[in-house]
Amino acid sequence: MTRDDSVSRLIADSAAGDEAAAAALVPLVYDELRRVASAALRRERADHTLQPTALVHEAFLRLAGATEVPWRDRGHFVAIAARVMRQVLVDHARGRGALKRGHALVRIPLEGVDVAQMPGSDVDLVVLDQALERLAALDERQARIVELRFFGGLTVEETAALIGASARTVKRDWQMARAWLKRELATVGPPD
């Protein structure tokens, strides 16, 4: 049984009320959240005040409070965790922006990006979040691919398996989404 199968089984058993499975799941889920948090924070500015442990704890609290979400398997968990990490980081960026009105926005360079290897950068997550919402209205799959790759740090293959598409489709949609976001973000100017 692979690690993914073990996590998926523990998720199913935990959802069925098995307390031992829930206890065994917590360290595995925490490790998965650490991986997602590390991937998300690699793309943040070097002086970011939110540390991986704090991001994991905030996401874990939000995920633990989401009792109405029936986790299906590891992939579903990673997808939800990536979305929660995005929300935490955007909330943090909004709070930071409220403190620094008038601070110039930094555009996100998405062309030529190898997400898994992308170095830290000044990313305006509020602007990216707004652009992703607009992209989702046009193409939900492309927005989800950006979310999974950018915020979740998933590879093309992991993303393809998670959304049930081919790696070729994910690569094509990733390229199209990056081009759309580049154009969309180029129209966003610095605040007055």
N, C-alpha and C positions, 0 to 999 in steps of 0.2 A: 504494500500500500504506500503510495507516494505521500509526501507532506501535504499536498493540496487535497488529496483524498481524505487524509486524517482530519484536516481542518474542516472540510466539508461535512464529514461524518459527525464531528463534535458539534458543529453548528446545528445540524439536523437534530441530534440527540438533545442538545441544550434547548432548542425551540420546543421539543416535545416534553420539556420539564425535567430532564435528567440533570440534577444539581452537580453530580460528579463530572459530567461532561462540561458543564458551564465552568467549573473550577479549573479543569484541564485546558479549557479554551482560552481563558484570560491571558496566560503568558504568551500563547501563540498569537493571539489577536494583538497584544501589546507589541510584540516583535514586528508584526506586519505593519502596524501603525508607525513604528519607528522607521521602517524602511520607506514608507510613503512620505513621512515628515521629512526625512533626510533628503529625499528626491525633491520635494517641494521647496525646501529651504536652500538647496544648492543654487537655485535660480534667484535667490533674494540678494539684496545688497549686502556687502560684507559687514556693515555695522548694524544689521537688523537686530532689533531688541527682543524679538521672539525667538527663543531657543528651541531646538528640536523636542526636548523633554516637555516644555510648556505647551508646544503645539500638540504633541501626543496626548498630554493630559486633557487639554481642552477638547480635542476631538473625541477622546475616549469618553469623556463626560457626556458629550452630545450624542455619541453613538449608544451609550448605555441608557440614556433617557429615551431613545427611539425604540420603545418596546413594540410598537405597532409594525415595525419593519421585520418581516420574516426572512432572515438571511438564508439564501438558498445554497450557497457554496462559497468557496474562497474568492472566486472571481467577482461574485456579486458583492461580497464584503469589501474587496479592494475598490470597486467602482464607487460604492457608497462612501468609503473612507476618503477617496480622492475628492469627492464632492464636498464632504464635511471639511477637509483640510482647506479647500478653496474658500469655503464660507468663513472659516476662522481667519485665514490670511487676509481676505477682503475686509472683514470686520476690523481686523487690526490696522489695515492700511487706512480705512475710513477714519478710525479713531486718531491715527497719526496725522492724517490730513486735516482733521478738525483742529488739531493743535498747531498746525503749520500752514495756515491759510496764506496763499500767495507763493507757496513753494512751487517751483517749476516742475511740471510733469516730465517724466522720462518715457520716451516711446520704447516699445518692446521690439527688438530685432528678432523676427521669427524665421527669416530666410536663412537657409544653410544651417539650421540648428539641428544638432544631434542631441536630442533631449537628455539622453542618459549621460552625456558628457558635457552638458552645457555648464559653463562657469557661472559664478554668482554675478548678478547684474542688478542695476536699479530698475525694477519692474513696477510700473504703476498698476497694481492689481485692481484698483477700482475701475480704471479705464478698461483694462482687459476684461474684467467681469461684465461691464456694460456691453462691450463689443461681443463677448460670447453669448450674452442674452439675445442680442440682435441676430447673431449667426444661428442660434438655436431656432429662432423663429423662421429662418430660411431653410436650414438643414440641420435637423437635430443630431443626425449621426456625425456630421463633421464637428459640431460643437462638442459632442461626447468624446470624440477621438482627441480633440485638443485637450479637453479636461483630463482624460486618462493619461495621455502622454506628458502633458506639461505639468499638471498638478500631481498625478499619480506616479509619474516616472516610469510608466510601463513601456516596454519595447513594442515594436510593430506587431510582432508575433503574439505577445501577451494581449495586446489590444484587440487583435483580430479574433483570438479565441474567446475573449470576453464578450464582444459584441456579435459574434457569430458571422463574421465576414472573412474574406480571404485577406492574406497579407497584402496582396496587390491592391485590393480595394482600399485598405487602410492607408497604404502609401499614397495612393492617388487622392483620397479624401484629405489626408494630412497636408499634402502639397497644395490642394485647392483651398483649404481652410487657412493655411499660412498666407497665401496670396491675398485672399479676401481680407484677413485681419490686417495685413500690411497696408492695404489700400484704405481700409476703414480707420486704422489708427493714424494714418498720415493726415487725415482730415481733422484730427483732434489737436488743437493748439494748446499752448500753455495757458493757465488761468490768467485772468485779467489782474 
